[in-house]
Amino acid sequence: MIEMRTVSEVPDMQTAHNVSARKLHDSEHAQIVHLALRPGEALKKHITPVDVCFFVLEGRGVVEIGEDRAEAAAGTLIESPQGIPHLWRNESDQPLRVLVIKTPRPTAQTRIL
């Protein structure tokens, strides 16, 4: 049987970031979360206990990883190693949608800075 779901079918998770975050996949090997940031919204700087890849689905946003800062547009993949502070900001006037891929699934909490 093929498991299928749309983003709109998955409820928002309660997070410290207060943005739309929907867990699309969760297994021992990986976790995939869909983030949607409206214009002006941002994640709080945080540290994840596992490696993270971000894939920008729509829009343009600013990503900060450690001391580095870059603007990323739709179709871009960004890698963020575990233990490095990072965040996303939507400084545009359009929606920003990003897939967050954590490998493996975290067993410890993300730490908000």
C-alpha angles and dihedrals in degrees: 000000000000114000112216134172136165123224091246091058093058116081122233115262121232106249137164088244096068094217131115108283120166123184105224098173134018124176135138088264102049147352124214122197128183112219122195117188119187119213109294095017123123142177118244114249106269145162123232122205092224138047115278133200121195122204115192109222100176138004132003128286144170117248124193120195115177106316094336124098128188140164114238129193135197113301095032125126118204125188122212119186121223117270096026118117113244144164144174128227130189103213092163131089092241133074118273119211121186134177111220113204116191119191121225105011107266117254093184129058125267109248118228113212 
